[in-house]
Every structure is written in structure tokens, then in C-alpha cells.
Amino acid sequence: MAASSKSLEGRPTPKPQPGLMFRAAIEKARADGVDPSALLLKLTLGDVARLKRDPSISTADISFADGEMRYLGVKVAQGQVEASALVILQA
């Protein structure tokens, strides 16, 4: 069984919200001149679920159209990864 992170009080340490974490990464990539169409947000299924349920995310920031989920205009790939990451696609 895998060990989990625990706080000093013995409670599990909460994971950072993927919305906050990846908002900063997407904004940095845009500031560096990367077009959002060249980005892919690869998320674990757990992070996808947390992103969808995050009450701090505006409905303008997340969209579902044509079978795709997008966060801040960046396409989201769901599952099949061990850790979530923002990837810059090669042109």
C-alpha cells in the first residue's frame, strides 16, 4: 500500500487545487509567447474531477464543446497519466 502525505496533526495534507496550479502555468506560458493552441493540459482523472467541481473556477474559464474539455482555452487530455502536467506541443 502506498504511503500518503500527512500533516503534523496526522490528517492527510490536501493536494493543491489543479485550477490554481495550472492557471499560473498557463498564464506563464502565454506571457512567454506560447499560443494556447500549442498547449495540452494532461490531467489525472482525479485532477479532472477536482477541476470540474472547483467552485472558485468561473464558468467562463472552463468549457465543454465538441467532445473536448478546455481550461482557459487549453485542451484537456483526461487520464492515462500518473501526474498532471502542462505540455507544450511541438509544431
mmCIF file as gemmi writes it, N, C-alpha and C atoms, coordinates in Angstrom:
data_model
loop_
_atom_site.group_PDB
_atom_site.id
_atom_site.type_symbol
_atom_site.label_atom_id
_atom_site.label_alt_id
_atom_site.label_comp_id
_atom_site.label_asym_id
_atom_site.label_entity_id
_atom_site.label_seq_id
_atom_site.pdbx_PDB_ins_code
_atom_site.Cartn_x
_atom_site.Cartn_y
_atom_site.Cartn_z
_atom_site.occupancy
_atom_site.B_iso_or_equiv
_atom_site.pdbx_formal_charge
_atom_site.auth_seq_id
_atom_site.auth_asym_id
_atom_site.pdbx_PDB_model_num
ATOM 1 N N . MET Axp A 1 ? 0.855 -1.178 0 1 0 ? 1 A 1
ATOM 2 C CA . MET Axp A 1 ? 0 0 0 1 0 ? 1 A 1
ATOM 3 C C . MET Axp A 1 ? 0.898 1.236 0 1 0 ? 1 A 1
ATOM 4 N N . ALA Axp A 2 ? 0.544 2.239 -0.784 1 0 ? 2 A 1
ATOM 5 C CA . ALA Axp A 2 ? 1.348 3.457 -0.883 1 0 ? 2 A 1
ATOM 6 C C . ALA Axp A 2 ? 1.143 4.331 0.349 1 0 ? 2 A 1
ATOM 7 N N . ALA Axp A 3 ? 2.214 4.972 0.757 1 0 ? 3 A 1
ATOM 8 C CA . ALA Axp A 3 ? 2.134 5.888 1.894 1 0 ? 3 A 1
ATOM 9 C C . ALA Axp A 3 ? 1.534 7.205 1.425 1 0 ? 3 A 1
ATOM 10 N N . SER Axp A 4 ? 0.744 7.837 2.272 1 0 ? 4 A 1
ATOM 11 C CA . SER Axp A 4 ? 0.171 9.128 1.92 1 0 ? 4 A 1
ATOM 12 C C . SER Axp A 4 ? 0.825 10.22 2.75 1 0 ? 4 A 1
ATOM 13 N N . SER Axp A 5 ? 0.779 11.432 2.24 1 0 ? 5 A 1
ATOM 14 C CA . SER Axp A 5 ? 1.338 12.566 2.971 1 0 ? 5 A 1
ATOM 15 C C . SER Axp A 5 ? 0.438 12.882 4.152 1 0 ? 5 A 1
ATOM 16 N N . LYS Axp A 6 ? 1.056 13.166 5.274 1 0 ? 6 A 1
ATOM 17 C CA . LYS Axp A 6 ? 0.279 13.516 6.467 1 0 ? 6 A 1
ATOM 18 C C . LYS Axp A 6 ? 0.782 14.835 7.021 1 0 ? 6 A 1
ATOM 19 N N . SER Axp A 7 ? -0.132 15.622 7.537 1 0 ? 7 A 1
ATOM 20 C CA . SER Axp A 7 ? 0.237 16.869 8.187 1 0 ? 7 A 1
ATOM 21 C C . SER Axp A 7 ? 0.721 16.553 9.596 1 0 ? 7 A 1
ATOM 22 N N . LEU Axp A 8 ? 1.177 17.556 10.3 1 0 ? 8 A 1
ATOM 23 C CA . LEU Axp A 8 ? 1.652 17.358 11.666 1 0 ? 8 A 1
ATOM 24 C C . LEU Axp A 8 ? 0.559 16.839 12.585 1 0 ? 8 A 1
ATOM 25 N N . GLU Axp A 9 ? -0.695 17.156 12.293 1 0 ? 9 A 1
ATOM 26 C CA . GLU Axp A 9 ? -1.806 16.698 13.117 1 0 ? 9 A 1
ATOM 27 C C . GLU Axp A 9 ? -2.234 15.282 12.76 1 0 ? 9 A 1
ATOM 28 N N . GLY Axp A 10 ? -1.584 14.644 11.775 1 0 ? 10 A 1
ATOM 29 C CA . GLY Axp A 10 ? -1.932 13.296 11.39 1 0 ? 10 A 1
ATOM 30 C C . GLY Axp A 10 ? -2.986 13.207 10.302 1 0 ? 10 A 1
ATOM 31 N N . ARG Axp A 11 ? -3.51 14.338 9.876 1 0 ? 11 A 1
ATOM 32 C CA . ARG Axp A 11 ? -4.501 14.344 8.798 1 0 ? 11 A 1
ATOM 33 C C . ARG Axp A 11 ? -3.79 14.407 7.451 1 0 ? 11 A 1
ATOM 34 N N . PRO Axp A 12 ? -4.391 13.821 6.402 1 0 ? 12 A 1
ATOM 35 C CA . PRO Axp A 12 ? -3.764 13.912 5.083 1 0 ? 12 A 1
ATOM 36 C C . PRO Axp A 12 ? -3.601 15.371 4.651 1 0 ? 12 A 1
ATOM 37 N N . THR Axp A 13 ? -2.464 15.666 4.032 1 0 ? 13 A 1
ATOM 38 C CA . THR Axp A 13 ? -2.219 17.006 3.517 1 0 ? 13 A 1
ATOM 39 C C . THR Axp A 13 ? -3.021 17.185 2.234 1 0 ? 13 A 1
ATOM 40 N N . PRO Axp A 14 ? -3.858 18.222 2.141 1 0 ? 14 A 1
ATOM 41 C CA . PRO Axp A 14 ? -4.663 18.396 0.93 1 0 ? 14 A 1
ATOM 42 C C . PRO Axp A 14 ? -3.782 18.731 -0.27 1 0 ? 14 A 1
ATOM 43 N N . LYS Axp A 15 ? -4.148 18.155 -1.425 1 0 ? 15 A 1
ATOM 44 C CA . LYS Axp A 15 ? -3.425 18.46 -2.654 1 0 ? 15 A 1
ATOM 45 C C . LYS Axp A 15 ? -3.815 19.862 -3.108 1 0 ? 15 A 1
ATOM 46 N N . PRO Axp A 16 ? -2.89 20.587 -3.741 1 0 ? 16 A 1
ATOM 47 C CA . PRO Axp A 16 ? -3.26 21.902 -4.264 1 0 ? 16 A 1
ATOM 48 C C . PRO Axp A 16 ? -4.314 21.756 -5.363 1 0 ? 16 A 1
ATOM 49 N N . GLN Axp A 17 ? -5.192 22.725 -5.449 1 0 ? 17 A 1
ATOM 50 C CA . GLN Axp A 17 ? -6.237 22.679 -6.463 1 0 ? 17 A 1
ATOM 51 C C . GLN Axp A 17 ? -5.608 22.773 -7.852 1 0 ? 17 A 1
ATOM 52 N N . PRO Axp A 18 ? -5.963 21.87 -8.768 1 0 ? 18 A 1
ATOM 53 C CA . PRO Axp A 18 ? -5.364 21.909 -10.1 1 0 ? 18 A 1
ATOM 54 C C . PRO Axp A 18 ? -5.675 23.21 -10.843 1 0 ? 18 A 1
ATOM 55 N N . GLY Axp A 19 ? -6.822 23.801 -10.561 1 0 ? 19 A 1
ATOM 56 C CA . GLY Axp A 19 ? -7.171 25.062 -11.222 1 0 ? 19 A 1
ATOM 57 C C . GLY Axp A 19 ? -6.172 26.161 -10.914 1 0 ? 19 A 1
ATOM 58 N N . LEU Axp A 20 ? -5.808 26.295 -9.656 1 0 ? 20 A 1
ATOM 59 C CA . LEU Axp A 20 ? -4.837 27.325 -9.257 1 0 ? 20 A 1
ATOM 60 C C . LEU Axp A 20 ? -3.453 27.019 -9.812 1 0 ? 20 A 1
ATOM 61 N N . MET Axp A 21 ? -3.052 25.761 -9.67 1 0 ? 21 A 1
ATOM 62 C CA . MET Axp A 21 ? -1.726 25.352 -10.088 1 0 ? 21 A 1
ATOM 63 C C . MET Axp A 21 ? -1.532 25.558 -11.601 1 0 ? 21 A 1
ATOM 64 N N . PHE Axp A 22 ? -2.508 25.116 -12.388 1 0 ? 22 A 1
ATOM 65 C CA . PHE Axp A 22 ? -2.343 25.196 -13.837 1 0 ? 22 A 1
ATOM 66 C C . PHE Axp A 22 ? -2.716 26.559 -14.412 1 0 ? 22 A 1
ATOM 67 N N . ARG Axp A 23 ? -3.505 27.349 -13.692 1 0 ? 23 A 1
ATOM 68 C CA . ARG Axp A 23 ? -3.753 28.729 -14.139 1 0 ? 23 A 1
ATOM 69 C C . ARG Axp A 23 ? -2.42 29.475 -14.213 1 0 ? 23 A 1
ATOM 70 N N . ALA Axp A 24 ? -1.613 29.341 -13.174 1 0 ? 24 A 1
ATOM 71 C CA . ALA Axp A 24 ? -0.315 30.021 -13.141 1 0 ? 24 A 1
ATOM 72 C C . ALA Axp A 24 ? 0.584 29.53 -14.274 1 0 ? 24 A 1
ATOM 73 N N . ALA Axp A 25 ? 0.6 28.214 -14.524 1 0 ? 25 A 1
ATOM 74 C CA . ALA Axp A 25 ? 1.446 27.659 -15.585 1 0 ? 25 A 1
ATOM 75 C C . ALA Axp A 25 ? 0.98 28.121 -16.967 1 0 ? 25 A 1
ATOM 76 N N . ILE Axp A 26 ? -0.33 28.158 -17.179 1 0 ? 26 A 1
ATOM 77 C CA . ILE Axp A 26 ? -0.877 28.599 -18.474 1 0 ? 26 A 1
ATOM 78 C C . ILE Axp A 26 ? -0.591 30.086 -18.684 1 0 ? 26 A 1
ATOM 79 N N . GLU Axp A 27 ? -0.787 30.891 -17.651 1 0 ? 27 A 1
ATOM 80 C CA . GLU Axp A 27 ? -0.518 32.326 -17.762 1 0 ? 27 A 1
ATOM 81 C C . GLU Axp A 27 ? 0.96 32.59 -18.028 1 0 ? 27 A 1
ATOM 82 N N . LYS Axp A 28 ? 1.855 31.818 -17.411 1 0 ? 28 A 1
ATOM 83 C CA . LYS Axp A 28 ? 3.288 31.978 -17.656 1 0 ? 28 A 1
ATOM 84 C C . LYS Axp A 28 ? 3.627 31.611 -19.099 1 0 ? 28 A 1
ATOM 85 N N . ALA Axp A 29 ? 3.059 30.508 -19.586 1 0 ? 29 A 1
ATOM 86 C CA . ALA Axp A 29 ? 3.314 30.1 -20.975 1 0 ? 29 A 1
ATOM 87 C C . ALA Axp A 29 ? 2.835 31.171 -21.949 1 0 ? 29 A 1
ATOM 88 N N . ARG Axp A 30 ? 1.662 31.727 -21.698 1 0 ? 30 A 1
ATOM 89 C CA . ARG Axp A 30 ? 1.149 32.803 -22.56 1 0 ? 30 A 1
ATOM 90 C C . ARG Axp A 30 ? 2.06 34.027 -22.503 1 0 ? 30 A 1
ATOM 91 N N . ALA Axp A 31 ? 2.525 34.377 -21.307 1 0 ? 31 A 1
ATOM 92 C CA . ALA Axp A 31 ? 3.425 35.523 -21.154 1 0 ? 31 A 1
ATOM 93 C C . ALA Axp A 31 ? 4.743 35.283 -21.889 1 0 ? 31 A 1
ATOM 94 N N . ASP Axp A 32 ? 5.144 34.011 -21.988 1 0 ? 32 A 1
ATOM 95 C CA . ASP Axp A 32 ? 6.364 33.651 -22.708 1 0 ? 32 A 1
ATOM 96 C C . ASP Axp A 32 ? 6.135 33.566 -24.216 1 0 ? 32 A 1
ATOM 97 N N . GLY Axp A 33 ? 4.905 33.851 -24.665 1 0 ? 33 A 1
ATOM 98 C CA . GLY Axp A 33 ? 4.6 33.884 -26.093 1 0 ? 33 A 1
ATOM 99 C C . GLY Axp A 33 ? 4.074 32.593 -26.682 1 0 ? 33 A 1
ATOM 100 N N . VAL Axp A 34 ? 3.72 31.631 -25.833 1 0 ? 34 A 1
ATOM 101 C CA . VAL Axp A 34 ? 3.194 30.359 -26.331 1 0 ? 34 A 1
ATOM 102 C C . VAL Axp A 34 ? 1.697 30.511 -26.583 1 0 ? 34 A 1
ATOM 103 N N . ASP Axp A 35 ? 1.261 30.132 -27.783 1 0 ? 35 A 1
ATOM 104 C CA . ASP Axp A 35 ? -0.156 30.188 -28.141 1 0 ? 35 A 1
ATOM 105 C C . ASP Axp A 35 ? -0.896 29.074 -27.405 1 0 ? 35 A 1
ATOM 106 N N . PRO Axp A 36 ? -2.095 29.341 -26.868 1 0 ? 36 A 1
ATOM 107 C CA . PRO Axp A 36 ? -2.844 28.298 -26.155 1 0 ? 36 A 1
ATOM 108 C C . PRO Axp A 36 ? -3.103 27.053 -27.003 1 0 ? 36 A 1
ATOM 109 N N . SER Axp A 37 ? -3.177 27.193 -28.324 1 0 ? 37 A 1
ATOM 110 C CA . SER Axp A 37 ? -3.412 26.02 -29.181 1 0 ? 37 A 1
ATOM 111 C C . SER Axp A 37 ? -2.2 25.088 -29.204 1 0 ? 37 A 1
ATOM 112 N N . ALA Axp A 38 ? -1.042 25.571 -28.756 1 0 ? 38 A 1
ATOM 113 C CA . ALA Axp A 38 ? 0.172 24.754 -28.692 1 0 ? 38 A 1
ATOM 114 C C . ALA Axp A 38 ? 0.352 24.117 -27.317 1 0 ? 38 A 1
ATOM 115 N N . LEU Axp A 39 ? -0.648 24.269 -26.445 1 0 ? 39 A 1
ATOM 116 C CA . LEU Axp A 39 ? -0.576 23.715 -25.091 1 0 ? 39 A 1
ATOM 117 C C . LEU Axp A 39 ? -1.566 22.568 -24.94 1 0 ? 39 A 1
ATOM 118 N N . LEU Axp A 40 ? -1.213 21.598 -24.12 1 0 ? 40 A 1
ATOM 119 C CA . LEU Axp A 40 ? -2.1 20.497 -23.779 1 0 ? 40 A 1
ATOM 120 C C . LEU Axp A 40 ? -1.98 20.268 -22.277 1 0 ? 40 A 1
ATOM 121 N N . LEU Axp A 41 ? -3.113 20.271 -21.613 1 0 ? 41 A 1
ATOM 122 C CA . LEU Axp A 41 ? -3.143 20.043 -20.175 1 0 ? 41 A 1
ATOM 123 C C . LEU Axp A 41 ? -3.491 18.572 -19.948 1 0 ? 41 A 1
ATOM 124 N N . LYS Axp A 42 ? -2.479 17.778 -19.571 1 0 ? 42 A 1
ATOM 125 C CA . LYS Axp A 42 ? -2.677 16.351 -19.304 1 0 ? 42 A 1
ATOM 126 C C . LYS Axp A 42 ? -2.971 16.194 -17.82 1 0 ? 42 A 1
ATOM 127 N N . LEU Axp A 43 ? -4.193 15.75 -17.514 1 0 ? 43 A 1
ATOM 128 C CA . LEU Axp A 43 ? -4.615 15.651 -16.12 1 0 ? 43 A 1
ATOM 129 C C . LEU Axp A 43 ? -4.956 14.218 -15.734 1 0 ? 43 A 1
ATOM 130 N N . THR Axp A 44 ? -4.629 13.878 -14.489 1 0 ? 44 A 1
ATOM 131 C CA . THR Axp A 44 ? -5.094 12.612 -13.939 1 0 ? 44 A 1
ATOM 132 C C . THR Axp A 44 ? -6.614 12.688 -13.829 1 0 ? 44 A 1
ATOM 133 N N . LEU Axp A 45 ? -7.259 11.534 -13.766 1 0 ? 45 A 1
ATOM 134 C CA . LEU Axp A 45 ? -8.721 11.541 -13.633 1 0 ? 45 A 1
ATOM 135 C C . LEU Axp A 45 ? -9.155 12.244 -12.35 1 0 ? 45 A 1
ATOM 136 N N . GLY Axp A 46 ? -8.364 12.103 -11.292 1 0 ? 46 A 1
ATOM 137 C CA . GLY Axp A 46 ? -8.676 12.785 -10.029 1 0 ? 46 A 1
ATOM 138 C C . GLY Axp A 46 ? -8.618 14.294 -10.177 1 0 ? 46 A 1
ATOM 139 N N . ASP Axp A 47 ? -7.583 14.788 -10.884 1 0 ? 47 A 1
ATOM 140 C CA . ASP Axp A 47 ? -7.471 16.237 -11.08 1 0 ? 47 A 1
ATOM 141 C C . ASP Axp A 47 ? -8.572 16.762 -11.999 1 0 ? 47 A 1
ATOM 142 N N . VAL Axp A 48 ? -8.989 15.961 -12.988 1 0 ? 48 A 1
ATOM 143 C CA . VAL Axp A 48 ? -10.109 16.369 -13.85 1 0 ? 48 A 1
ATOM 144 C C . VAL Axp A 48 ? -11.359 16.546 -12.996 1 0 ? 48 A 1
ATOM 145 N N . ALA Axp A 49 ? -11.627 15.584 -12.143 1 0 ? 49 A 1
ATOM 146 C CA . ALA Axp A 49 ? -12.812 15.654 -11.277 1 0 ? 49 A 1
ATOM 147 C C . ALA Axp A 49 ? -12.739 16.859 -10.356 1 0 ? 49 A 1
ATOM 148 N N . ARG Axp A 50 ? -11.568 17.119 -9.786 1 0 ? 50 A 1
ATOM 149 C CA . ARG Axp A 50 ? -11.413 18.263 -8.879 1 0 ? 50 A 1
ATOM 150 C C . ARG Axp A 50 ? -11.552 19.579 -9.628 1 0 ? 50 A 1
ATOM 151 N N . LEU Axp A 51 ? -11.035 19.638 -10.85 1 0 ? 51 A 1
ATOM 152 C CA . LEU Axp A 51 ? -11.148 20.856 -11.662 1 0 ? 51 A 1
ATOM 153 C C . LEU Axp A 51 ? -12.617 21.145 -11.984 1 0 ? 51 A 1
ATOM 154 N N . LYS Axp A 52 ? -13.355 20.115 -12.354 1 0 ? 52 A 1
ATOM 155 C CA . LYS Axp A 52 ? -14.776 20.28 -12.693 1 0 ? 52 A 1
ATOM 156 C C . LYS Axp A 52 ? -15.604 20.755 -11.5 1 0 ? 52 A 1
ATOM 157 N N . ARG Axp A 53 ? -15.214 20.33 -10.291 1 0 ? 53 A 1
ATOM 158 C CA . ARG Axp A 53 ? -16.002 20.656 -9.092 1 0 ? 53 A 1
ATOM 159 C C . ARG Axp A 53 ? -15.517 21.888 -8.346 1 0 ? 53 A 1
ATOM 160 N N . ASP Axp A 54 ? -14.436 22.495 -8.792 1 0 ? 54 A 1
ATOM 161 C CA . ASP Axp A 54 ? -13.84 23.625 -8.073 1 0 ? 54 A 1
ATOM 162 C C . ASP Axp A 54 ? -14.755 24.849 -8.161 1 0 ? 54 A 1
ATOM 163 N N . PRO Axp A 55 ? -15.337 25.276 -7.034 1 0 ? 55 A 1
ATOM 164 C CA . PRO Axp A 55 ? -16.266 26.415 -7.075 1 0 ? 55 A 1
ATOM 165 C C . PRO Axp A 55 ? -15.579 27.755 -7.355 1 0 ? 55 A 1
ATOM 166 N N . SER Axp A 56 ? -14.252 27.799 -7.253 1 0 ? 56 A 1
ATOM 167 C CA . SER Axp A 56 ? -13.553 29.064 -7.499 1 0 ? 56 A 1
ATOM 168 C C . SER Axp A 56 ? -13.3 29.31 -8.991 1 0 ? 56 A 1
ATOM 169 N N . ILE Axp A 57 ? -13.575 28.307 -9.833 1 0 ? 57 A 1
ATOM 170 C CA . ILE Axp A 57 ? -13.352 28.452 -11.269 1 0 ? 57 A 1
ATOM 171 C C . ILE Axp A 57 ? -14.606 28.996 -11.92 1 0 ? 57 A 1
ATOM 172 N N . SER Axp A 58 ? -14.446 30.077 -12.65 1 0 ? 58 A 1
ATOM 173 C CA . SER Axp A 58 ? -15.552 30.71 -13.358 1 0 ? 58 A 1
ATOM 174 C C . SER Axp A 58 ? -16.004 29.829 -14.519 1 0 ? 58 A 1
ATOM 175 N N . THR Axp A 59 ? -17.291 29.88 -14.816 1 0 ? 59 A 1
ATOM 176 C CA . THR Axp A 59 ? -17.798 29.12 -15.96 1 0 ? 59 A 1
ATOM 177 C C . THR Axp A 59 ? -17.205 29.639 -17.273 1 0 ? 59 A 1
ATOM 178 N N . ALA Axp A 60 ? -16.675 30.84 -17.271 1 0 ? 60 A 1
ATOM 179 C CA . ALA Axp A 60 ? -16.014 31.374 -18.461 1 0 ? 60 A 1
ATOM 180 C C . ALA Axp A 60 ? -14.631 30.758 -18.658 1 0 ? 60 A 1
ATOM 181 N N . ASP Axp A 61 ? -14.065 30.167 -17.603 1 0 ? 61 A 1
ATOM 182 C CA . ASP Axp A 61 ? -12.718 29.607 -17.668 1 0 ? 61 A 1
ATOM 183 C C . ASP Axp A 61 ? -12.682 28.141 -18.091 1 0 ? 61 A 1
ATOM 184 N N . ILE Axp A 62 ? -13.801 27.455 -18.003 1 0 ? 62 A 1
ATOM 185 C CA . ILE Axp A 62 ? -13.847 26.033 -18.324 1 0 ? 62 A 1
ATOM 186 C C . ILE Axp A 62 ? -14.974 25.79 -19.315 1 0 ? 62 A 1
ATOM 187 N N . SER Axp A 63 ? -14.695 24.991 -20.345 1 0 ? 63 A 1
ATOM 188 C CA . SER Axp A 63 ? -15.731 24.754 -21.347 1 0 ? 63 A 1
ATOM 189 C C . SER Axp A 63 ? -15.732 23.298 -21.794 1 0 ? 63 A 1
ATOM 190 N N . PHE Axp A 64 ? -16.88 22.875 -22.278 1 0 ? 64 A 1
ATOM 191 C CA . PHE Axp A 64 ? -17.089 21.529 -22.798 1 0 ? 64 A 1
ATOM 192 C C . PHE Axp A 64 ? -17.825 21.685 -24.123 1 0 ? 64 A 1
ATOM 193 N N . ALA Axp A 65 ? -17.142 21.439 -25.229 1 0 ? 65 A 1
ATOM 194 C CA . ALA Axp A 65 ? -17.759 21.562 -26.546 1 0 ? 65 A 1
ATOM 195 C C . ALA Axp A 65 ? -17.106 20.579 -27.503 1 0 ? 65 A 1
ATOM 196 N N . ASP Axp A 66 ? -17.91 20.038 -28.4 1 0 ? 66 A 1
ATOM 197 C CA . ASP Axp A 66 ? -17.417 19.115 -29.428 1 0 ? 66 A 1
ATOM 198 C C . ASP Axp A 66 ? -16.62 17.963 -28.825 1 0 ? 66 A 1
ATOM 199 N N . GLY Axp A 67 ? -17.035 17.475 -27.67 1 0 ? 67 A 1
ATOM 200 C CA . GLY Axp A 67 ? -16.375 16.349 -27.032 1 0 ? 67 A 1
ATOM 201 C C . GLY Axp A 67 ? -15.049 16.678 -26.373 1 0 ? 67 A 1
ATOM 202 N N . GLU Axp A 68 ? -14.731 17.972 -26.252 1 0 ? 68 A 1
ATOM 203 C CA . GLU Axp A 68 ? -13.472 18.395 -25.642 1 0 ? 68 A 1
ATOM 204 C C . GLU Axp A 68 ? -13.731 19.232 -24.402 1 0 ? 68 A 1
ATOM 205 N N . MET Axp A 69 ? -12.851 19.072 -23.439 1 0 ? 69 A 1
ATOM 206 C CA . MET Axp A 69 ? -12.851 19.938 -22.266 1 0 ? 69 A 1
ATOM 207 C C . MET Axp A 69 ? -11.682 20.898 -22.433 1 0 ? 69 A 1
ATOM 208 N N . ARG Axp A 70 ? -11.905 22.159 -22.13 1 0 ? 70 A 1
ATOM 209 C CA . ARG Axp A 70 ? -10.846 23.169 -22.193 1 0 ? 70 A 1
ATOM 210 C C . ARG Axp A 70 ? -10.844 23.973 -20.903 1 0 ? 70 A 1
ATOM 211 N N . TYR Axp A 71 ? -9.638 24.305 -20.462 1 0 ? 71 A 1
ATOM 212 C CA . TYR Axp A 71 ? -9.463 25.153 -19.284 1 0 ? 71 A 1
ATOM 213 C C . TYR Axp A 71 ? -8.612 26.334 -19.708 1 0 ? 71 A 1
ATOM 214 N N . LEU Axp A 72 ? -9.16 27.529 -19.579 1 0 ? 72 A 1
ATOM 215 C CA . LEU Axp A 72 ? -8.502 28.767 -20.002 1 0 ? 72 A 1
ATOM 216 C C . LEU Axp A 72 ? -8.077 28.694 -21.473 1 0 ? 72 A 1
ATOM 217 N N . GLY Axp A 73 ? -8.902 28.033 -22.276 1 0 ? 73 A 1
ATOM 218 C CA . GLY Axp A 73 ? -8.632 27.91 -23.708 1 0 ? 73 A 1
ATOM 219 C C . GLY Axp A 73 ? -7.668 26.802 -24.082 1 0 ? 73 A 1
ATOM 220 N N . VAL Axp A 74 ? -7.169 26.054 -23.091 1 0 ? 74 A 1
ATOM 221 C CA . VAL Axp A 74 ? -6.206 24.986 -23.338 1 0 ? 74 A 1
ATOM 222 C C . VAL Axp A 74 ? -6.942 23.645 -23.3 1 0 ? 74 A 1
ATOM 223 N N . LYS Axp A 75 ? -6.721 22.819 -24.326 1 0 ? 75 A 1
ATOM 224 C CA . LYS Axp A 75 ? -7.357 21.5 -24.386 1 0 ? 75 A 1
ATOM 225 C C . LYS Axp A 75 ? -6.865 20.638 -23.224 1 0 ? 75 A 1
ATOM 226 N N . VAL Axp A 76 ? -7.817 19.884 -22.63 1 0 ? 76 A 1
ATOM 227 C CA . VAL Axp A 76 ? -7.517 18.994 -21.509 1 0 ? 76 A 1
ATOM 228 C C . VAL Axp A 76 ? -7.581 17.55 -21.993 1 0 ? 76 A 1
ATOM 229 N N . ALA Axp A 77 ? -6.499 16.794 -21.761 1 0 ? 77 A 1
ATOM 230 C CA . ALA Axp A 77 ? -6.474 15.351 -22.007 1 0 ? 77 A 1
ATOM 231 C C . ALA Axp A 77 ? -6.695 14.679 -20.659 1 0 ? 77 A 1
ATOM 232 N N . GLN Axp A 78 ? -7.689 13.808 -20.599 1 0 ? 78 A 1
ATOM 233 C CA . GLN Axp A 78 ? -8.102 13.218 -19.324 1 0 ? 78 A 1
ATOM 234 C C . GLN Axp A 78 ? -7.564 11.808 -19.151 1 0 ? 78 A 1
ATOM 235 N N . GLY Axp A 79 ? -6.884 11.564 -18.028 1 0 ? 79 A 1
ATOM 236 C CA . GLY Axp A 79 ? -6.426 10.236 -17.663 1 0 ? 79 A 1
ATOM 237 C C . GLY Axp A 79 ? -5.18 9.79 -18.407 1 0 ? 79 A 1
ATOM 238 N N . GLN Axp A 80 ? -4.805 8.539 -18.173 1 0 ? 80 A 1
ATOM 239 C CA . GLN Axp A 80 ? -3.653 7.891 -18.795 1 0 ? 80 A 1
ATOM 240 C C . GLN Axp A 80 ? -2.323 8.562 -18.451 1 0 ? 80 A 1
ATOM 241 N N . VAL Axp A 81 ? -2.278 9.281 -17.324 1 0 ? 81 A 1
ATOM 242 C CA . VAL Axp A 81 ? -1.035 9.862 -16.811 1 0 ? 81 A 1
ATOM 243 C C . VAL Axp A 81 ? -0.976 9.609 -15.309 1 0 ? 81 A 1
ATOM 244 N N . GLU Axp A 82 ? 0.24 9.486 -14.796 1 0 ? 82 A 1
ATOM 245 C CA . GLU Axp A 82 ? 0.415 9.289 -13.353 1 0 ? 82 A 1
ATOM 246 C C . GLU Axp A 82 ? 0.412 10.615 -12.605 1 0 ? 82 A 1
ATOM 247 N N . ALA Axp A 83 ? 0.847 11.679 -13.293 1 0 ? 83 A 1
ATOM 248 C CA . ALA Axp A 83 ? 0.883 13.009 -12.697 1 0 ? 83 A 1
ATOM 249 C C . ALA Axp A 83 ? 0.423 14.022 -13.729 1 0 ? 83 A 1
ATOM 250 N N . SER Axp A 84 ? -0.334 14.996 -13.288 1 0 ? 84 A 1
ATOM 251 C CA . SER Axp A 84 ? -0.829 16.034 -14.191 1 0 ? 84 A 1
ATOM 252 C C . SER Axp A 84 ? 0.298 16.975 -14.602 1 0 ? 84 A 1
ATOM 253 N N . ALA Axp A 85 ? 0.201 17.477 -15.86 1 0 ? 85 A 1
ATOM 254 C CA . ALA Axp A 85 ? 1.24 18.369 -16.368 1 0 ? 85 A 1
ATOM 255 C C . ALA Axp A 85 ? 0.707 19.2 -17.517 1 0 ? 85 A 1
ATOM 256 N N . LEU Axp A 86 ? 1.272 20.394 -17.67 1 0 ? 86 A 1
ATOM 257 C CA . LEU Axp A 86 ? 1.01 21.231 -18.832 1 0 ? 86 A 1
ATOM 258 C C . LEU Axp A 86 ? 2.125 20.96 -19.826 1 0 ? 86 A 1
ATOM 259 N N . VAL Axp A 87 ? 1.751 20.6 -21.049 1 0 ? 87 A 1
ATOM 260 C CA . VAL Axp A 87 ? 2.724 20.204 -22.078 1 0 ? 87 A 1
ATOM 261 C C . VAL Axp A 87 ? 2.649 21.195 -23.233 1 0 ? 87 A 1
ATOM 262 N N . ILE Axp A 88 ? 3.834 21.591 -23.708 1 0 ? 88 A 1
ATOM 263 C CA . ILE Axp A 88 ? 3.913 22.409 -24.925 1 0 ? 88 A 1
ATOM 264 C C . ILE Axp A 88 ? 4.116 21.448 -26.083 1 0 ? 88 A 1
ATOM 265 N N . LEU Axp A 89 ? 3.187 21.466 -27.034 1 0 ? 89 A 1
ATOM 266 C CA . LEU Axp A 89 ? 3.251 20.571 -28.181 1 0 ? 89 A 1
ATOM 267 C C . LEU Axp A 89 ? 4.238 21.104 -29.203 1 0 ? 89 A 1
ATOM 268 N N . GLN Axp A 90 ? 4.945 20.219 -29.858 1 0 ? 90 A 1
ATOM 269 C CA . GLN Axp A 90 ? 5.88 20.612 -30.914 1 0 ? 90 A 1
ATOM 270 C C . GLN Axp A 90 ? 5.107 20.892 -32.194 1 0 ? 90 A 1
ATOM 271 N N . ALA Axp A 91 ? 5.473 21.965 -32.861 1 0 ? 91 A 1
ATOM 272 C CA . ALA Axp A 91 ? 4.776 22.325 -34.109 1 0 ? 91 A 1
ATOM 273 C C . ALA Axp A 91 ? 5.374 21.588 -35.289 1 0 ? 91 A 1
